[in-house]
Amino acid sequence: MQNPTRVLCVIGSMHGGGSERQTVGLLTRLDRNRFQPLLYTFYREGPLLDEIPEDVPIFSFWENRRTPRWYWPGRIHRMQVRHLAGVARNERVDLILDRTIHTTLIAAPASWRAGLPEIPVIVSHPQSDLRTVGRFAGAKRRLLRHAYRRAARVVAVSSDLRHEAIRCYDLPEQQVVVVRNWIDPRRIDRLAAEAAPAFSSGLFHVIQVGRLQREKGQRILIEAVEELVLRRKRTALVAHLVGGGRDERLLKQLVAQRGLERHVRFLGRQANPLPLIRQADLFCLPSLFEGMPNALLEAMACRTPVLAADCPTGPREILDGGRFGCLVPPADPAALADAIEDAMLNHGRWRERVEAARRHVEEQYGPEQSLALLESLFQEAAASRLARNG
């Protein structure tokens, strides 16, 4: 009997973002008769560590390691590449799967050093991603282009994102395949039924879930709330922001400056935001950029009406052009305010679409098809390596 293909999944940490939840799903569902998954994180932290299956070994760069006393540009990057390559060799890994450009910048050269095939997953719009890489953005973009061209295959999590990646990095079309993010409706139902503090009655509750940073659009939502509360006198409105991030202090300052403390509430990171999404009157995704937003899929699975910015990739594809939720122009507080006000005034009509939205995500975003595609990519990459090594 052939030994299972050993797949090393690489990610930054196991905090509760969409990529981390997708990683948990993959580690849980891979067919153990054909695959043995392993996990590599740079930081061994995050609530989703508790959901990693017991048979998955975990390796971490910063575990039992301190920042070097003497630091120069690129030193930590080279240390991470060496460490990841060493783990891959020592654990007899057959291929590396990584998510987000930050991990690709390390996993790609580590895979070259170890002589292994790599499958990087592009999860966000390239224009947004490249703004987050910090110094030496031009050099990092060139490295990413080289990494994607050299990869066994490149995965994009939506069709629109595939086209953007091909255009941005000048990739051959056959190099990039679409494997959609998936959700498990039964898991969503179980988590959504857990206990959570109840929202106050008599108010209209809008919820947004995501990292508190510019591209997620929280400022646009706050400005829409200001328009509704202070100018249109929709004082029964409360927006709940779930998540943490680098812009938290600035956003809280903005809320205080506009006098909106009673109408914008910061709930912080939540290991399980689904009970809050389920009881909200409206889920709002005001993002400037997305890839394939898990939170939007989860809200639809929770049967909560959804409103999303029609940003370059993700929401339009998920909502089928607006059949299963409302789309508004991105970076437009007035349009967002109009849509929220319509939801407040005509909430029964908004709720008419929630059952169809639930069926849509069950049929189009269940795990079976995406998992089968990933497993076929793993087998293809592993077979190619065996043939190459003769």
Buried (B, 14 or more C-beta within 10 A) or exposed (E): EEEBBBBBBBBBBBBBBBBBBBBBBBBBBBEEEBBBBBBBBBBBBBBBBEBBEEEBBBBBBBEEEEEEEEEEEEEBEEBBBEBBBBBBBEBEBBBBBBBBBBBBBBBBBBBBBBEBBBBBBBBBBBBBBBEBBEEEEEEBBEBBBBBBEBBBBBBBBBEBBBBBBBEBBEBEEEBBBBBBBBBBBEBBBEBBEEEBEEBEEEEBBBBBBBBBBBBBBBBBBBBBBBBBBBEBEBEBBBBBBBBBBEBBEBBBEBBEEBEBEEBBBBBEBBEEBBBBBBBBBBBBBBBBBBBBBBBBBBBBBBBBBBBBBBBBBBBBBBBEEBEBBBBBEBBBBEBBBBBBBBBBEEBEEBBEBBEEBBEBBBEBBBBEBBBEBBBEBBBBBBEBBEEEEE
